[in-house]
């Protein structure tokens, strides 16, 4: 989704590291070498066998922290991409960034869309991380409902059971396959494709307001789900019959207003474009 952090890295002549943060997390993230972007840069330099130089790091954060929107993956990808540009003379090797960022994150599902943009499916192959990416069907509009409070991803993961019934696993495998078809070619199937039996009910106790909003929106026929580990609620909206591509600005505005009324004042409702590019690196002109 088109919700991005901007990271500026300037190389210093000494080995010192300075960190400045604006926007999301400015009052809570560390401002030293333990900052996640710096840690990702150091790991990436280690991966290529080089010593990280001193840097001045400035982060302008737009992605809310602890809301299930991939802020940590974004920080990791930013640090690795900055390293790739510094080592590669300004060039960006996306595949190397993906492999290195997934190694740092420990799984590829958040870093893949950060790196490549669009709709991604990612997994670990025989030896390397793998990803497939494509553009969603025209007119699919992500709408995020971001609550004021955050939720620890560690806590959300801790609520998941070690095992689930076979029937739930089979149901979820079928819905995962259906979701690919819905996002790519048949968005009228998004509501059924986003039915879940693997995590939302188990995590509801940690985010009762989010669970209630999902239930309310799905009662209106909207494809609403918990985003990531939560507590943000994501709606994948597409036009109804007579508006097959969902591209009417008036209709999109109306559905956003409807969600806003349903959610109330404790939520920030924001429609987002779909970013088909992923991470970008620009260098100052000489």
C-alpha positions, 0 to 999 in steps of 0.5 A: 500500500502507498504508505511509506517511510522516508529515510535519508542517509548521509555518510560521515567522515568519522565512525559516529552515528546520529539518528533523528526521527520525525512523525510516527514513533518519534517519541518512542524509538531509540535515537542511537545505534539500536535504531532498527534502520541502523541495525539493518544497515550494519547487518547488511554491511556485514553480509557483504563483508564490509564495515559500515561507515559513520552515518547521519540518519534522518527518518520521516515516518508515516507508517504507524508503529505497532498497528499491523502495517509492517513498520518494522519491515519497512525500517529493515528494507530501508536500511538494507536498500540504503546499504545496497545503494552505498555499496553499489554506487547508487544502484539498487539490487532488489533481489539482494535487498529482499534476500538480506531483509528477509534474513534479518526479519526472519520471514519474507511476508512483510519485506516482499511487498516493501521491496517489490510493491504490488500483491506478493506471495513469498516463501522459503525455497530450497536454499533462498527466499522466494517471492512472486509479485503482480498487480491487483485487479483494477479498482481494488481499494485498500482502506485502513482503519487505524486505532489510537492504541498499538498492540505488541506483535509479540503479544499477538503471536503469543495468543496463537495456538500451537495446533489448529483443527484439520478442518480449519487448516483445510478451510484456510488453504482453500481461502488462500487459493481463492484470495489469489484469484480474488485479488488478481482477477475476480475481486467480487470474491474478496468477501469470501476469500477473506474469511479466516479461521487461523488467527483472528478469533484467537487474537480477539481478546487482545483487540476487542474493538478491532474484532467488533469492527471487523464483524460490523463491516463484514455484516455490511458485506465488506471484505474486512480483516485484521491487518497483520497482527493487528489491531488495524482493520483493513478493508479491501473494497471493490465496486458493486454490480454496475461499477465493476472496477470500483473506480468511481471517486464518488462511490469510493468517497461514500464507502469511506464515509460509511466506514468512518461513521461505523467506526467512530472517532477513535479510528483514523480511516484512510483509503490508500493507493496500491504501490506497484514499485516498492522501495525506491532509492534516490541519490543527491545530484552532484 
